[in-house]
Amino acid sequence: MLTLIENGEIYAPAPLGRRDVLILNNRIALIGEVDARALTLLGLELELVDASGCIITPGLIDPHQHLLGGSGEQGFSTQTPEIYASELARAGITTVVGCLGVDTTTKTMAGLVAKAKGLNEEGLTAYAWSGGYTLPPTTLMRSVREDILFISEVIGAGEVAVSDARSNGHDALELSKVVKDAYVAGILSRKCGVTHFHVGEGKARLKLLRTLIEDYEISPELIYPTHVERSEDLMREAIELAGRGSYVDIDTVERDLPRWLRFYLDHGGNPARLTVSSDASINSPHSLLEQIRACVLEHDFSLEQTLALVTKNTAAVLKLARKGQLEVGRDADVLVLHEDSFEIKDVIAQGRCLVRDGQLTFNEKFLSESNRLIRLEGKSAQRGESVNEQKT
């Protein structure tokens, strides 16, 4: 199967100008000038995508989503439902990493891995972190090491909570064992093997992570904290940590990415060591692209630099060699966005078109024999801040 995307401006995320993108099965086969008529004369099956007035970008990579739904910290009735493939596709997210959070009892690693497998069957690319807030980590097999080694979807440890009242008071020695276990599993299985940290509102901020580096010979590249935008003091510590070689992550829950991105850059933060995640559960996956749109269209950030935060940089920390850039031989995860609004026109995941001209081209497989009709709409969506619905 061949797909040809024509007449668009390519951001790979580096700007490449107006070129065509030819997709063969699930990989990018060519970026340049392609003669569609010559291909059809050869008798090849060719799907054409007209990207006139659009930009062509890599699919978004979200390193932090609660795919099974949020924990519900005000009672069982406040648990949020799981995230569906159609939500991710509508949001332009072609690669996602799921995690457990506070609740590792009713939200399980077995359920998370099964969810990732289901999203992969739908045509997306889905992975998982092993563990949750507490230590020892909640795992599917006997350890984080075994989860990473033997479960294809598991790529690292996390999200382990630090500086948070909901963590279980673990110390640096205990934490170092998890980080090193994940690292060893990563080098044995050719996965990223990093440990993803939830950073809470505690006064210690990133002190424990600095202790790992300084006292336990942990490489900064193995430490990947998120929620570093909670305060200016925390962000300053994150900037220093990124200067040592760690990747750090800002979530989009508060929809204030432009503010924190400006702070990060103005205070000397390394742009190549910063990523952005949706932290979707109560928050919609749509917030990722919405915040990139706000940075570029409303706050005059460079599209190349901003887009890297959700593509190239994220692929680098997760060691996903075939993701995050439009380049020959990489996975055909491609977005076509209207240039003036950044609204989604087309979404292609591993060569398969999931959204065409703004409309989904698929339904989740579980709908094939279902007569259910469900509409979910949060209060923020009712106010027009975001639209996030699931119909069955």
Secondary structure, 3 states (H helix, E strand, C coil): CEEEEEEEEEECCCEEEEEEEEEECCEEEEEECCCHHHHHHCCCCEEEEECCCEEEEECEEEEEECCCCCCCCCCHHHCCCCCCHHHHHHCCEEEEEECCCCCCCCCCHHHHHHHHHHHHHCCCEEEEEECCCCCCCCCCCCCHHHHHHHCCCEEEEEEEEECCCCCCCCCHHHHHHHHHHHHHHHHHHCCCCCEEEEECCCCCCCHHHHHHHHHCCCCHHHEEEECCCCCHHHHHHHHHHHHHCCCEEEECCCCCHHHHHHHHHHCCCCHHHEEEECCECCECCCHHHHHHHHHHHHCCCCHHHHHHCCCHHHHHHHCCCCCCCCCCCCECCEEEEECCCCCEEEEEECCEEEEECCEECCCCHHHCCCCCCCCCCCHHHHCCCCCCCCCC
